[in-house]
Amino acid sequence: MTDLRLQIHGGHEAEARLREVLAREGFRIVEPPKPETGAHSVLVVEPDGHPQGPHAPLGRGETARKIEELERTVLELRNLDVAKSQFLTNVSHELRTPLTAIVTYGEILRDGMLGEITPRQREAIESMIGSCRQLLAMIEEILTYARTNAQAISIQPSSFPVEEVVRTVFDMNASLVERKGLEFETALTPGLPRVYADRDKVAHVLGNLIGNAIDFTPDGGRVRVVARRAAHDPRWIEVGVEDTGIGIDAAHHDLIFQEFAQVDASRARIHHGTGLGLAIARQFVRLHGGRIWVESELGEGSRFYFTLPSVEVNEEASARSAVAEGAAA
Amino acid sequence: MTETARHLILVVEDSDAIRMAFTILLEESGYDVAAAPNGAEAVRLAAERAPDLVLLDLGLPDIPGVEVARRIKSDPETRSIPVVALTGRDDDSDREALRAAGCAAYLVKPVDTQALIRSLPGYIEGAAAVAES
C-alpha cells in the first residue's frame, strides 16, 4: 500500500477537518505536518491496520474506497477555500467604493472647495480622511491576503536597484515618521548588484515592515532600513528594518508570521492592524524564493530581515538551464 | 483662463457618490465635466463631446474598463484623447492591459485629489504635444 500525500491549501481549519476525517476513517498520519511553499501543510498518511473506534480493519477494496472518499473531501475543502477567497474579494470591493467617496468628499471639504473652513473644522476633516485611509489600507490587506491564499498572485520580476524601492517606501513614510519624532535613516551598502524581483511586492513587504517599526517604536526612537549582501550567500540581497521599539519575545517569533496573529491584546490596541501584514510579507518573500525572519528580544527593539535574489542568482539559473538545454540538444 | 479655454474632462464612474465627488472636484478646479455611469455611455460621450481627458474607473457594470479604454483608443475620432485609469490596488493583469491599450496613467483609488489636480495639465498637454508632433 503506497502512502497518500495530501497537500492542504485550506489553512488551519481545513487541516483540522481533514485530520478528523482521516482519523475517523482509519488512516494514520506518518509524517507531521510540514509547511511547504504553496500548500498550508502536507500530510503523508497510510491506512492504519488497527483503527480505533467502531471501524473494522480495512480490506483492499475498502482502502481504495476510503482514498476516493478522502480525495473527494480534499476537493470539497479546496472549493470551499476558493469560495471563501472569492467572498472576501467581493466584500472588500464593495467596502472600498463608499470609503473612496468619503475620502474624496473629505478632501474637497478640507481644501475649501465648497467654502472656507476653520482650522478646527480642517483638523476634524483631516482626522476623518486619515481614519478612512486606514480602513482602506486594512481592506487592501485582507484582499491581498485572500488573493495570495487563493494562489491568485504571481510575481512579475524585473531587475532594479533595491535602493530605488527603499527610497520610494522611505519617502512615503517620511511624514508619518516626522510626526512621531522618530529618527529615520538608511544604511545601504554601496554598489550592490540589482535584485531580480517584483518591484511592487518588494515595496509592499518593505512598507509593511517599516509601518510596523513605526507603530511599535515609541516617540523619539529610531527606525533604520538596511540593504547588504546576505551573509549566507552573497549573491542574495538582504534587506532589513531595524527599530528601537518594544521588541518581541523569542517565543513569539514564529507566531507573528502567521495570519491573524498579534502577540497580545495590548499590542493589537496600539497597532490597529488586521494581523495579516507579516503573513502577506512572508508569502511575497517566499514567492521570490527568499526568506524572512526576525531578531528581537522584549525591550530590545526588533530587526526584521528578508532576502531577495540578485541578478547574479538569476544569471546563474539561466546559465544552468541553457547548459541543460544544450545537453538535451 | 477664459471660459472658452476651459478643458472638458469626461468622468466615467458607476458609483453615483464618487462620480458626483469628482464632478465637484473638477468643476471647482476650473474644468468642465461630462459624466458617464457606464462604459457604453463613456464611449458615446467620448465621440460626441471630444473631451480633453477621460478619467476612467475600471469596475464598470456593463463593459470592462479596459475594454472601454481600448475602444476609445482604437477609434480614429477619439484615439488622441488621453485616458487615465482609476482602480483599486494591484490588479497586475489590468495594468498590463491598460498600458497596451494606450492609457496615459494608472491611478489607485482613492486618489490624492490634490495630486490628481496637479497632474491633470500634464496629461492634457502631454496628449496635445503628441498630437502636434
Interface residues (C-beta under 8 A of the other chain):
Chain A: H93 R96 T97 P98 L99 T100 A101 V103 T104 Y105 E107 I108 D111 M113 L114 C132 R133 L136 E140 L143 T144 S154 Q156 D200
Chain B: S15 A17 I18 A21 F22 I24 L25 E28 S29 G59 G88 R89 D90 D92 K109 P110 D112 T113 Q114
